[in-house]
Amino acid sequence: MSAQHPPGDLEALLSRALAPVEPPEHLTAHLEDTLATISALAADELEAWELRALHDPRTWVRPAAAAAIGTLAAGGVAVLQARRRRGRARPGDAHPAAFAAGAVRTVAGEIERRLRR
């Protein structure tokens, strides 16, 4: 601790140091585009998989990985879109459990929508 900050000011220093930082808008858009591209590539991989290969379990790795990665990427896109629609978060706006439940509903809806295509 320096002489400028009294020992009781540690909480204020930590609060300032650990305050959430919003990423720049262009970074969020770039991440969303990247996740959408990954999701589309995973869908293409699944589409290219031949059903006759179903009989050989050694060929299941790529489609299973594509399904898992595509689902996670689509979920990430859904979370980013939900966050953008909701606007910037302010401390104390929503309970973390309520936000998590809303995010799960959004991700589930987005995955359901993409599976219907």
LINBELBEL-V885331 format. One record per pair of residues at least 6 apart in sequence whose ideal C-beta (glycine too) atoms are under 8 Angstrom apart, sorted by the first residue. I is the first residue (numbers start at 1). J is the second residue. D is the distance in Angstrom with one decimal. If there is no record, write none. Layout:
[[I;J;D] [I;J;D]]
This chain:
[[1;7;6.3] [1;10;7.5] [5;13;6.4] [20;89;7.7] [20;91;7.7] [22;88;6.3] [28;80;6.2] [28;84;7.2] [31;76;7.7] [31;80;6.6] [32;77;5.8] [32;80;4.7] [32;81;7.2] [35;73;4.5] [35;74;7.7] [35;76;4.5] [35;77;4.7] [35;80;7.3] [36;73;7.4] [36;77;5.4] [38;69;6.5] [38;70;7.2] [38;73;4.1] [39;70;5.0] [39;73;4.0] [39;74;4.6] [39;77;6.5] [39;114;7.3] [41;70;7.9] [42;66;4.3] [42;67;7.1] [42;69;5.1] [42;70;2.9] [42;73;6.6] [43;66;7.8] [43;70;5.8] [43;114;7.7] [45;62;6.5] [45;63;7.0] [45;66;3.9] [45;70;8.0] [46;63;5.7] [46;66;5.1] [46;67;6.3] [46;70;7.1] [49;59;7.8] [49;62;7.2] [49;63;4.6] [49;66;7.8] [53;59;4.2] [54;60;7.9] [71;111;6.2] [74;107;7.8] [74;110;5.8] [74;111;5.6] [74;114;5.3] [75;107;4.2] [75;110;6.9] [75;111;6.6] [77;110;6.8] [78;106;5.0] [78;107;4.7] [78;109;7.3] [78;110;3.4] [78;111;7.4] [79;103;5.5] [79;106;6.7] [79;107;6.3] [81;106;7.6] [81;110;7.6] [82;102;7.0] [82;103;6.3] [82;106;4.2] [83;89;7.6] [94;102;8.0]]
